[in-house]
């Protein structure tokens, strides 16, 4: 799996551009070919009678006027922090600095890691702490000196400086950060009003729209690149609110925190990460959409922190099989509640395990990952209407949204159902063997004292259960949203589903990582005919 790379530039390229062996020098030293002579423009064909008018091209002849207007509002951000001396032999040299993403960076790292003594050794006697410098980008949103950037650009910094386009350096004060969205707000003091850029509406950005990225890639401040919106709503597993704009505008390390503009000069994204095997741009960059950033930035600016809505549910994606098991109309939509946290807002409002949340606060939940963002953006204290799917029909509820705790609360398990010791039972057609929870099974599988349900003792290799990741020691808590406490109750639920000709059984599985719903295909019991 390719991982997105944050765009913080840890070093500044200081070698001559034409340096032999430099991957940038060779490329930058090439001369541009002479422009061919202008050709006589061809006459456009005569339109046919009653033909529809041709679409008007939106491609600007040049981005120069737009770039001239926007460049003064984009800043370079320079940070430094004190690093403790790395351990090593007393005579061990310091690791040389190489441009991020260059072949030498990996070569030097591999060499020094191989030659480091076991355990890292001790620092050289008398060696002082060293200062590490990094660079990123940002943009001014208020003439008084309010600047937006990425949290990872300034994270851990002892000192933050902002460099304007005219090379004026201003010391920056950290106003607030939000690690969940990787955003930060800075403040600088200037003797004169600073040029600003406005936020635009990222929801109106369409795939194929022209965009400009401006920033400080590899220390080359004031760099402008162009491209298009390649995709919308990208999830790169960077956080719970992933909704990135993907672009092919060239962005590299050091572009972090810089703006992504539309052709009207509005900020529709904050450049944050790239996918690249080498560390350099391959045309796959990601920007935080402005509509997600605006509310976060406003809260950081006004109060130094972000208050988010919270309802206390653990959710998972609705798959085709889960939708079929629940009789959900309209396909795979909504967010399946794996657990409504005890005493949380959702549980108090009547949300139950196995409900599918279809709408929240009058917004459709198209898929699971939409719900965390919708809830987070709902003002704390709001009484939000909620539509859930349960028992084959929709139900209308109302939830009072509370503030998201600093540390996510874990749902506590209720008291364990008294166990019924007995022999291992095979669930025919599922590839599972199960047993009641008892003192013996608790010890054998290291189960909690308050474990509940039916414990899986064996999984047939290659079975549907094995493919779904069920393992020995997992617990079956529910079958088709009905609580089970012994193997006989599981068998009864499976028999009922077979009589209804249901193709699968929806099981709530619990283990050390939490709870999740797993749909398992129901094969006919051995000895029974398929009909």
Buried (B, 14 or more C-beta within 10 A) or exposed (E): EEEBBBBBBBBBBEBEEEBEEBBBBEEEEEEEEEEEEEEEEEEEEEEEEEEEEEEEEEEEEEBEEBBEEBBBBBBBBBBBBEEEBBBBEEEBEEBEBBBBBBEBBEEBEEEBEEEBEEEEBEBBEEBEEEEBBBBBBBBBBBEEBBBBBBBBBBBEBEBBBBBBBEEBEBEBEBBBBBEBBBBBBBBBEBEEEBBBBEBBEBEEBEEEBBBBBBBBBBBBBBBBBBBBBBEBBBEBEBBBBBBBBBBBBBBBBBBBBBBBBBBEBBBBBBBBBBBBEBBBBEBBBBBBBBBBBBBBBBBBBEEEEBEBBBBBBBBBBBBEBBBBBBEBEEEBBBBBBBBBBBEBBBBBBBBBBBBBBBBBBEBEBBBBBBBBBBBBBBEEEBEBEBBBBBEEEEBEBEBBBBEBEEEEEEBEBEEBBEBBEEEEBBBBBBBBBBBBBBEEBBEBBEBEEEBBBBBBBBBEEEBBBBEBEBBBBBBBBBBBBBBBBBBBBBBBBBEBBBEEEBEBBBBBBBBEEEBBBBBBBBBEBEEEEEE
